[in-house]
Amino acid sequence: MQFLSDIMLDALRFFAYFGGYGWGIIWLTIAVNLALYPLTLSSIQSMVAMQRMQPRLAELQKKFKDKPQELQKETMSLYRSEGINPLGGCLPMILKIPFFLALFWACQGIAFMTIVSSPDNNTGFLWITGRIEAKTFKSERLTKQLVEQKILIKDEVKSKEGKGTYFVWNAVREFKQKDNTILLKDVLAGANENLLSDVKKVRETLSAKDKMFSTEETIKILSAWRQTGSLAKPDMVNTPFGAVSILAILIGITTFFMQKTMPSVGQQAQMMNMMMPVLLTFICWSFPAGVQIYWLISNIMAAVQQYYIMAKPKKSGKQNQNKIIDVPYVSRET
């Protein structure tokens, strides 16, 4: 899997030339989905065939309700006679999983963290800027100390635009914690500025021997880290209702509409279709934003492909119904 993860990261570096790493993830997602399109086509055709067979399957279940072995035998015989693979609809989803996992691990690996820690790389996307403004810390002394300890790296280009002074977090900066070496991202991730135990632990880890951070300064550091959007961190936007993952919510919404374009097979499948959008929203809530973008675009691509595939035979059938057959005139006169 590490091999595939390295390939995905190399592909992402290539696509990042076309608009930055945020857009690079989108181009990468489109490329993966287009490569798997023939399998997607076969999958949807299989689901359509399964939907068409539901009445006949219901008859078999009624006929052999007390004979499970006979039911299984007759069901498989029906599949063979219709040329349907009952697992054919799952194949594209199974093949997409390794690509998803590879990107998931890549977005949390040191190589990608090094990318987002460099101000030379365009890692912004929409509201995810990947940058933190100096005024967020509310202390010039604190900002200067963070730069001196290489916890922050100044973005010279963005700062020269005249709209403030901006930095990126040096997420791969190493710190000593007891007998272990720990990265900055691991020091700050998951720490809560409202818990004194977390604040104390972070303060002790980040502080140098000659330059100690105060408790108040450590709280400001944790707050600024939480407010900084990054492709390597979960997407969180502050709202009156608290921190909300907009991308995770969009994944749930697009999952709902994607399932609307799919053939409905059985009552159990319909129940799953109702639960899946909510379930996926909660699952994706804590994923890195880069992975959330990948999943979101995959959903949109799948919905478009499914709509196109499902609409094509309907359009073709309608054209056949409207086709005028030219029958030669034969005179009855003799």
Buried (B, 14 or more C-beta within 10 A) or exposed (E): EEEBBBEBBEBBBEBBEEEBBBBBBBBBBBEBBEEBEEBBBBBBBBBBBBBEBEEEBEEBEEEBEEEEEEBEEBBEEBBEEEEBBEEBBEBBBEBBEEBBBBBBBBBBBEBBBEBBBBBEBBBBBEEBBBBBBBEBBEBEEBBEBBBEBEBBBBBEEBBEEEEEBBBBBBBBBEBEEEEEEBBBBBBBBEBEBEEEEBBEBBBEBBBEEEEEBEEEBBBBBBBBBBBBBBBBBBBBBEEEEEEBBBBBBBBBEBBBEBBEBBBEBEEEBEEEBEEBBEEBBEBBBEBBBBBBBBBBBBBBBBBEBBBEBBEEEEEEEEEEEEEEEEEEEEEEEE
